[in-house]
Amino acid sequence: MLGSGLALAACGPKANSQPAGGPVAPLKSLAPFPIGTCVRANLLEDPSYAALVSEHFSQLTAEWEMKMEYTVLDDGRFRFDRPDAIAAFARSRGMRLFGHTLIWYAQEPPAFVNLDEQRASFARAYDNYITAFVGRYRGQASGWDVINEPIKDDGSGLREHLWSRRLGEIDHMVRAFHVAKAADPDAVLLINDYNLESNPAKLAQYQRLIERLLKAGAPISGIGCQTHCNADLPAGALTRTIEALARFGLKIHVSEMDVSIVRAGGWFVSREEKEAAQTRLYAEAMSAFAALPERQQFAFTVWGVRDPESWLVKENGSDTPLLFDGAGRAKPALRAVEAALRR
């Protein structure tokens, strides 16, 4: 039964990261807070990729292999092989592991959809799933995205999905935070969403939700701002967003940063102007995060290492949203992040 399925399963060569302007210091050596990136298990088998990750980053997030699409099988069993491989790599390099993500509106595994509640209650299966994953990485995972992307894209309200239908719009979130807290009392537990810097209505709705959850007693200890940006984002928008979220006094995670060139609007004259804007945005994000009180600096995470592996490049092969090119060479954006960290 699902209660025992969803309870049933309870260094290579040095990377070539030097730009034309000279050597770049390892980012993790410059920051007093963790510098993170997302990875996939198979990429970590590439010695040059592994070396680049190890050189610059101190926290790893599984890009998708800790999400339900991979971890929850149709029969209710759990799959841990790739999450374990990422965790083992992080442990062997002295890096933090970050858990991403527990509850996400976009994923409704058949094991939950088809649950026979005469055999195991939905609520118990939900609890068992959270307990199994948070408990498995207890003591290694620095934190978890407990609730991911709860706000509608237009900012008009909360998303409706399997978890809210079965367990309540707010109650399913509060429950998830409490269960995660019981499974690992020391982990930082975060809520996470995107387009906060480009959509004022969504940012406002996100803040209202955080206020509601805190009032309901949810043990939230951190706020994630994904920071997937386009190069045409106006100057100052990132800073204002980070400052707005910081008012809660909780830890802040710039959790999935990248800056798309091709999604930028048409007012740029050239690609070079877009790339300059990209560089500026990376610098602004790092400066705004570094200006936070130390106790609120959870981590600054870039959503990928080399351009060709980015999810944005799957959408458009000409995009270059990250800090390193396909050969592992540092780009001007990385130089700007380095400069921001040295201030």
C-alpha positions as CSV (number, residue, x, y, z in Angstrom):
1,M,0.0,0.0,0.0
2,L,1.1,3.5,-0.6
3,G,1.5,4.1,3.1
4,S,4.4,1.6,2.8
5,G,5.4,2.7,-0.6
6,L,5.3,6.3,0.1
7,A,6.0,4.9,3.5
8,L,7.0,1.8,1.8
9,A,10.4,3.0,0.7
10,A,11.4,4.8,3.4
11,C,39.0,15.6,-8.4
12,G,39.7,15.6,-12.0
13,P,41.8,17.9,-14.1
14,K,41.7,21.6,-13.1
15,A,39.0,23.4,-15.0
16,N,39.9,26.1,-17.6
17,S,38.1,29.0,-15.9
18,Q,40.4,31.8,-16.8
19,P,39.0,34.7,-18.9
20,A,41.0,36.9,-21.2
21,G,41.4,39.4,-18.4
22,G,43.5,37.1,-16.2
23,P,42.8,34.5,-13.5
24,V,39.6,34.6,-11.5
25,A,39.6,33.7,-7.9
26,P,37.4,30.8,-6.8
27,L,34.0,32.5,-6.0
28,K,33.6,30.4,-2.9
29,S,36.9,31.8,-1.5
30,L,35.6,35.4,-1.8
31,A,32.2,35.0,-0.2
32,P,31.4,34.8,3.5
33,F,28.3,32.9,2.6
34,P,27.7,29.7,0.4
35,I,27.9,30.1,-3.4
36,G,25.7,27.5,-5.0
37,T,24.9,25.9,-8.3
38,C,22.5,23.3,-9.6
39,V,23.8,20.0,-11.0
40,R,22.8,16.8,-12.5
41,A,24.3,13.4,-11.4
42,N,25.6,12.5,-14.9
43,L,27.4,15.8,-15.3
44,L,29.4,15.2,-12.2
45,E,31.0,12.2,-13.9
46,D,32.7,14.6,-16.3
47,P,36.1,15.5,-14.7
48,S,36.3,19.0,-16.2
49,Y,32.8,19.8,-15.0
50,A,33.4,18.3,-11.6
51,A,36.6,20.3,-11.3
52,L,34.9,23.6,-12.2
53,V,32.1,23.0,-9.7
54,S,34.5,22.1,-7.0
55,E,36.7,25.1,-7.7
56,H,34.0,27.8,-7.5
57,F,31.0,26.5,-5.5
58,S,30.3,25.5,-2.0
59,Q,26.6,24.3,-2.2
60,L,24.9,22.0,-4.6
61,T,21.2,21.8,-5.5
62,A,19.9,18.9,-7.6
63,E,18.4,20.6,-10.8
64,W,15.6,18.0,-11.0
65,E,16.7,14.7,-9.6
66,M,15.2,15.4,-6.1
67,K,11.9,16.4,-7.6
68,M,8.9,14.1,-7.6
69,E,9.2,13.5,-11.4
70,Y,12.3,11.4,-10.6
71,T,11.9,10.4,-7.0
72,V,8.3,9.1,-6.7
73,L,7.6,6.0,-8.8
74,D,4.2,5.1,-10.1
75,D,3.8,2.3,-7.5
76,G,4.7,4.6,-4.6
77,R,8.3,3.5,-4.1
78,F,11.0,6.1,-3.8
79,R,14.1,6.4,-5.9
80,F,17.2,7.7,-4.2
81,D,20.1,6.7,-6.5
82,R,20.8,10.0,-8.2
83,P,20.0,12.2,-5.2
84,D,22.4,10.0,-3.2
85,A,25.1,10.4,-5.9
86,I,24.8,14.2,-5.8
87,A,24.8,14.1,-2.0
88,A,27.9,11.9,-2.0
89,F,29.8,14.2,-4.4
90,A,29.0,17.2,-2.2
91,R,30.1,15.3,0.9
92,S,33.4,14.2,-0.7
93,R,34.2,17.9,-1.6
94,G,33.1,19.4,1.7
95,M,30.1,21.1,0.1
96,R,26.7,21.8,1.4
97,L,23.7,20.0,-0.1
98,F,20.4,21.9,-0.6
99,G,17.1,20.0,-1.0
100,H,15.0,21.0,-4.0
101,T,12.0,20.5,-3.8
102,L,9.4,18.8,-1.6
103,I,6.0,20.1,-2.7
104,W,5.6,21.7,-6.2
105,Y,2.2,22.4,-7.8
106,A,3.5,21.2,-11.2
107,Q,4.1,17.6,-10.2
108,E,1.3,15.2,-9.3
109,P,2.7,11.7,-9.2
110,P,0.2,8.9,-10.2
111,A,1.1,7.2,-6.9
112,F,-0.7,10.1,-5.1
113,V,-3.4,10.8,-7.7
114,N,-4.5,7.1,-7.6
115,L,-4.1,6.6,-3.9
116,D,-6.7,4.2,-2.5
117,E,-7.6,5.9,0.7
118,Q,-9.2,2.8,2.1
119,R,-5.6,1.5,2.4
120,A,-3.6,4.6,3.3
121,S,-4.8,8.2,3.8
122,F,-3.6,10.9,1.5
123,A,-2.4,13.0,4.5
124,R,-0.3,10.1,5.9
125,A,1.2,9.4,2.5
126,Y,2.1,13.1,2.1
127,D,3.7,13.0,5.6
128,N,5.6,9.8,4.8
129,Y,7.0,11.2,1.6
130,I,8.3,14.4,3.3
131,T,9.7,12.5,6.3
132,A,11.5,10.0,4.0
133,F,13.4,12.6,2.0
134,V,14.1,15.2,4.7
135,G,15.1,12.4,7.1
136,R,17.4,10.7,4.6
137,Y,19.6,13.8,4.2
138,R,19.3,14.9,7.8
139,G,22.6,16.4,9.0
140,Q,23.8,17.0,5.4
141,A,21.2,19.1,3.7
142,S,21.5,22.7,4.8
143,G,17.9,23.3,4.0
144,W,14.9,22.5,1.7
145,D,12.6,24.3,-0.6
146,V,9.5,23.0,1.2
147,I,6.9,24.8,-1.0
148,N,7.9,25.7,-4.5
149,E,6.2,28.3,-6.8
150,P,2.8,28.7,-4.9
151,I,1.8,32.0,-6.5
152,K,-0.1,32.3,-9.8
153,D,2.0,33.9,-12.6
154,D,-0.2,37.0,-12.7
155,G,0.0,37.5,-9.0
156,S,-3.7,37.2,-8.5
157,G,-3.6,34.5,-5.9
158,L,-2.5,31.0,-5.0
159,R,-2.2,28.1,-7.5
160,E,-4.8,25.3,-7.3
161,H,-3.4,21.8,-7.6
162,L,-3.6,18.2,-6.2
163,W,-2.0,19.1,-2.8
164,S,-4.3,22.1,-2.2
165,R,-7.4,20.2,-3.3
166,R,-6.7,17.3,-1.0
167,L,-5.2,19.0,2.0
168,G,-6.3,22.7,1.8
169,E,-5.0,25.8,0.2
170,I,-3.0,27.0,3.2
171,D,-3.1,23.8,5.3
172,H,-1.1,21.7,2.9
173,M,1.7,24.2,3.2
174,V,1.6,24.6,6.9
175,R,1.5,20.8,7.2
176,A,4.5,20.3,5.0
177,F,6.6,22.8,7.0
178,H,5.8,21.1,10.3
179,V,6.5,17.6,8.9
180,A,9.8,18.7,7.5
181,K,10.7,20.4,10.7
182,A,10.1,17.2,12.7
183,A,12.2,15.2,10.2
184,D,15.2,17.6,10.5
185,P,14.9,20.3,13.2
186,D,18.2,21.9,12.1
187,A,17.5,22.4,8.4
188,V,16.5,25.8,7.0
189,L,13.0,25.5,5.6
190,L,12.2,27.8,2.7
191,I,9.4,28.9,0.4
192,N,10.5,29.6,-3.1
193,D,9.1,31.4,-6.2
194,Y,10.1,33.3,-9.4
195,N,9.4,36.5,-11.3
196,L,9.3,38.4,-8.1
197,E,11.6,41.1,-9.4
198,S,9.7,41.6,-12.6
199,N,6.1,41.4,-11.4
200,P,5.1,43.6,-8.5
201,A,1.8,41.9,-8.1
202,K,3.4,38.6,-7.7
203,L,5.9,39.9,-5.2
204,A,3.1,41.5,-3.1
205,Q,1.1,38.2,-3.2
206,Y,4.2,36.2,-2.2
207,Q,4.7,38.5,0.9
208,R,1.1,38.2,1.8
209,L,1.4,34.4,1.7
210,I,4.5,34.4,3.9
211,E,2.6,36.6,6.4
212,R,-0.3,34.1,6.4
213,L,1.9,31.1,6.9
214,L,3.8,32.7,9.7
215,K,0.6,33.7,11.4
216,A,-0.6,30.1,11.0
217,G,2.5,28.9,12.8
218,A,4.4,27.4,9.9
219,P,8.1,27.0,10.9
220,I,9.4,28.9,7.9
221,S,13.0,29.9,8.4
222,G,14.0,31.1,4.9
223,I,12.7,32.8,1.7
224,G,13.8,31.8,-1.8
225,C,13.9,34.3,-4.7
226,Q,14.6,32.3,-7.8
227,T,16.0,35.3,-9.8
228,H,15.5,33.9,-13.3
229,C,15.9,37.2,-15.0
230,N,15.9,38.6,-18.6
231,A,18.7,41.0,-19.6
232,D,16.2,43.9,-20.0
233,L,15.2,43.9,-16.3
234,P,15.4,47.5,-15.1
235,A,18.3,48.5,-12.8
236,G,17.3,48.4,-9.2
237,A,14.5,45.9,-9.5
238,L,16.6,43.1,-8.0
239,T,17.8,45.2,-5.1
240,R,14.3,46.3,-4.3
241,T,13.0,42.7,-4.3
242,I,15.7,41.4,-2.1
243,E,15.2,44.3,0.4
244,A,11.4,43.7,0.4
245,L,11.8,40.0,1.3
246,A,14.5,40.7,3.9
247,R,12.0,42.7,6.0
248,F,10.7,39.4,7.4
249,G,14.1,38.9,9.1
250,L,14.3,35.3,7.7
251,K,17.2,33.9,5.8
252,I,17.3,34.8,2.1
253,H,18.3,32.5,-0.7
254,V,18.9,33.8,-4.2
255,S,18.1,30.3,-5.3
256,E,18.1,29.9,-9.1
257,M,19.8,32.8,-10.8
258,D,20.4,33.1,-14.5
259,V,20.0,35.9,-16.9
260,S,18.5,35.2,-20.4
261,I,19.9,37.1,-23.4
262,V,17.4,36.0,-25.9
263,R,14.3,36.6,-23.8
264,A,15.3,40.3,-23.4
265,G,13.1,42.8,-25.2
266,G,13.9,44.4,-28.5
267,W,15.0,47.8,-27.4
268,F,18.7,46.6,-27.3
269,V,20.6,47.6,-30.4
270,S,23.0,44.6,-30.3
271,R,23.7,41.4,-28.5
272,E,26.7,43.1,-27.0
273,E,24.4,45.5,-25.2
274,K,22.4,42.6,-23.9
275,E,25.5,40.9,-22.6
276,A,26.5,44.1,-20.8
277,A,23.1,44.3,-19.2
278,Q,23.4,40.6,-18.2
279,T,26.7,41.5,-16.5
280,R,25.2,44.4,-14.7
281,L,22.3,42.3,-13.4
282,Y,24.6,39.6,-12.0
283,A,26.7,42.3,-10.2
284,E,23.5,44.0,-8.8
285,A,22.2,40.7,-7.5
286,M,25.4,39.9,-5.7
287,S,25.8,43.4,-4.3
288,A,22.3,43.4,-3.0
289,F,22.7,40.0,-1.4
290,A,26.1,40.8,0.1
291,A,24.5,43.9,1.7
292,L,22.1,41.8,3.8
293,P,22.8,41.2,7.4
294,E,25.1,38.2,7.8
295,R,22.4,36.2,9.7
296,Q,20.1,36.5,6.6
297,Q,22.6,35.3,4.0
298,F,21.6,31.7,3.4
299,A,23.2,31.3,0.0
300,F,23.6,32.7,-3.5
301,T,22.9,30.0,-6.1
302,V,23.4,30.3,-9.9
303,W,21.1,27.9,-11.9
304,G,23.8,26.0,-13.7
305,V,27.5,26.1,-14.4
306,R,28.2,26.2,-18.2
307,D,25.9,27.8,-20.7
308,P,25.2,24.6,-22.8
309,E,23.7,22.8,-19.8
310,S,21.2,25.5,-19.0
311,W,17.5,24.8,-19.2
312,L,17.2,28.1,-21.2
313,V,19.5,26.8,-23.9
314,K,17.1,23.8,-24.4
315,E,14.5,26.5,-25.1
316,N,16.8,28.5,-27.4
317,G,20.2,27.3,-28.4
318,S,21.6,30.8,-28.8
319,D,21.1,31.8,-25.2
320,T,24.1,32.2,-22.9
321,P,22.6,32.8,-19.4
322,L,25.3,31.6,-17.0
323,L,28.8,32.6,-15.7
324,F,30.9,30.1,-17.7
325,D,30.8,29.3,-21.4
326,G,30.7,25.8,-22.9
327,A,34.5,25.4,-22.5
328,G,34.3,26.3,-18.8
329,R,35.8,29.8,-19.5
330,A,34.7,32.6,-17.2
331,K,32.6,35.3,-18.8
332,P,32.4,39.0,-18.0
333,A,29.4,38.3,-15.8
334,L,31.6,36.2,-13.5
335,R,34.2,39.0,-13.4
336,A,31.4,41.3,-12.3
337,V,30.3,38.9,-9.5
338,E,33.9,38.6,-8.4
339,A,34.2,42.4,-8.2
340,A,31.0,42.7,-6.2
341,L,32.3,40.1,-3.7
342,R,35.6,42.1,-3.3
343,R,33.8,45.3,-2.4
